[in-house]
């Protein structure tokens, strides 16, 4: 159990103490996508959805989600984020979602980037579910991470 940082020696859940870690620039990029019917994608592209501009609202929800990750994931530290970018685009019959989150701090922003992508996808679903209940949010994954003791990661 000692390799799992959210558990103590007895197996009890704990929040990791990051107080002695060095502050570094930390960046994380996550991706995912939403598959939908061609008609749904066309309506989104033409901004014909009754609830508004789906891609812009989903982008904003991604920003909000990244900022509130510690309220959703119990053992995440509240972070001061220095930059958030969320992009959504219709490519090859699906909505591609990418989020990049940055901070200068003692812990990484992987969860913030993954949460931004997840909630942006959920927002797309919410805004389009009236016409397409078969949409699928999938392949949410970390693409890149820099900074911190564990080093860099790239997929």
C-alpha positions as CSV (number, residue, x, y, z in Angstrom):
1,X,0.0,0.0,0.0
2,X,2.9,2.4,0.5
3,X,3.0,3.1,-3.3
4,X,-0.5,4.5,-3.2
5,X,-0.1,8.0,-1.9
6,X,-3.7,8.5,-0.8
7,X,-3.4,5.7,1.8
8,X,-1.4,5.7,5.0
9,X,0.6,2.7,6.3
10,X,-2.6,1.2,7.8
11,X,-4.6,1.6,4.6
12,X,-6.6,4.6,5.8
13,X,-7.5,7.2,3.2
14,X,-5.6,10.5,3.5
15,X,-5.0,13.7,1.6
16,X,-1.3,13.8,0.5
17,X,0.8,16.4,2.3
18,X,2.3,18.5,-0.4
19,X,3.7,21.2,1.9
20,X,7.3,20.1,1.5
21,X,7.2,19.7,-2.3
22,X,8.9,22.3,-4.5
23,X,6.7,24.7,-6.5
24,X,7.1,24.1,-10.2
25,X,5.2,25.0,-13.4
26,X,2.8,22.1,-13.9
27,X,0.9,21.5,-17.1
28,X,-1.6,18.8,-18.0
29,X,-3.4,18.1,-21.3
30,X,-6.4,15.8,-21.5
31,X,-8.6,14.7,-24.5
32,X,-11.8,13.0,-25.1
33,X,-14.7,13.0,-27.5
34,X,-18.4,12.8,-28.0
35,X,-19.9,10.7,-30.8
36,X,-23.3,11.8,-32.1
37,X,-25.5,11.3,-35.0
38,X,-24.6,13.2,-38.2
39,X,-27.8,15.3,-37.9
40,X,-26.9,16.3,-34.4
41,X,-23.4,17.3,-35.4
42,X,-24.9,19.3,-38.3
43,X,-27.3,21.2,-35.9
44,X,-24.4,21.9,-33.5
45,X,-22.2,23.1,-36.4
46,X,-25.0,25.4,-37.7
47,X,-25.9,26.6,-34.2
48,X,-29.4,25.3,-34.6
49,X,-29.8,23.8,-31.1
50,X,-32.5,25.3,-29.0
51,X,-30.3,25.6,-25.9
52,X,-27.7,27.8,-27.7
53,X,-24.2,27.5,-29.0
54,X,-23.3,24.0,-27.8
55,X,-19.5,24.2,-28.3
56,X,-19.2,27.6,-26.6
57,X,-21.3,26.6,-23.6
58,X,-19.4,23.3,-23.3
59,X,-16.1,25.2,-23.4
60,X,-17.3,27.5,-20.5
61,X,-18.4,24.5,-18.5
62,X,-15.0,23.0,-19.0
63,X,-13.4,26.1,-17.6
64,X,-15.7,26.1,-14.6
65,X,-15.1,22.4,-14.0
66,X,-11.4,22.7,-13.9
67,X,-11.6,25.5,-11.3
68,X,-13.9,23.4,-9.1
69,X,-12.2,20.0,-9.4
70,X,-11.3,19.8,-5.7
71,X,-15.0,20.2,-4.8
72,X,-15.8,17.1,-7.0
73,X,-12.9,14.8,-6.4
74,X,-12.5,14.3,-2.6
75,X,-8.7,14.0,-2.3
76,X,-7.7,16.7,-4.8
77,X,-6.1,19.9,-3.4
78,X,-7.7,23.2,-4.2
79,X,-5.3,24.9,-6.7
80,X,-4.8,28.4,-8.0
81,X,-4.8,27.8,-11.8
82,X,-2.8,30.1,-13.9
83,X,-4.2,29.1,-17.3
84,X,-7.1,27.0,-18.7
85,X,-7.7,26.3,-22.3
86,X,-10.6,24.2,-23.5
87,X,-11.1,23.5,-27.2
88,X,-14.0,21.7,-28.9
89,X,-14.3,21.0,-32.6
90,X,-16.2,18.7,-34.9
91,X,-13.8,16.4,-36.6
92,X,-14.4,13.1,-38.4
93,X,-18.0,12.7,-37.2
94,X,-17.4,13.4,-33.5
95,X,-16.8,16.3,-31.2
96,X,-13.1,16.4,-30.1
97,X,-12.5,17.9,-26.7
98,X,-9.1,19.0,-25.4
99,X,-8.2,20.8,-22.2
100,X,-4.9,22.2,-21.1
101,X,-4.5,23.4,-17.5
102,X,-1.5,25.1,-15.9
103,X,-0.4,26.1,-12.4
104,X,2.7,27.0,-10.5
105,X,2.4,24.8,-7.5
106,X,3.2,21.8,-5.4
107,X,0.8,19.3,-7.0
108,X,-0.2,18.5,-10.6
109,X,-3.2,19.5,-12.6
110,X,-4.0,16.2,-14.3
111,X,-7.4,15.9,-12.6
112,X,-8.3,19.4,-13.5
113,X,-7.7,18.8,-17.2
114,X,-9.5,15.5,-17.1
115,X,-12.4,17.1,-15.2
116,X,-12.6,19.9,-17.8
117,X,-12.9,17.4,-20.6
118,X,-15.4,15.2,-18.8
119,X,-17.8,18.1,-17.9
120,X,-17.5,19.7,-21.3
121,X,-18.6,16.3,-22.8
122,X,-21.5,16.1,-20.3
123,X,-22.5,19.6,-21.3
124,X,-22.7,18.6,-25.0
125,X,-24.8,15.6,-24.0
126,X,-27.1,17.8,-21.8
127,X,-27.6,20.4,-24.6
128,X,-28.4,17.8,-27.3
129,X,-30.1,14.9,-25.5
130,X,-33.5,16.0,-26.6
131,X,-32.6,15.0,-30.2
132,X,-29.9,12.4,-29.7
133,X,-29.9,10.1,-26.6
134,X,-27.4,7.8,-28.2
135,X,-24.5,10.2,-27.9
136,X,-21.4,8.6,-26.3
137,X,-18.7,10.4,-24.2
138,X,-15.5,8.4,-24.5
139,X,-11.8,8.1,-24.6
140,X,-11.1,10.6,-21.8
141,X,-7.4,10.4,-21.1
142,X,-4.3,12.2,-20.1
143,X,-2.2,13.2,-23.1
144,X,0.6,15.1,-21.5
145,X,1.9,16.2,-18.1
146,X,4.9,18.2,-17.1
147,X,6.4,19.3,-13.9
148,X,6.8,17.8,-10.5
149,X,8.8,15.0,-8.9
150,X,7.4,12.2,-11.1
151,X,8.6,13.9,-14.2
152,X,7.0,14.4,-17.6
153,X,4.5,12.1,-19.3
154,X,3.4,12.1,-22.9
155,X,1.2,9.7,-24.8
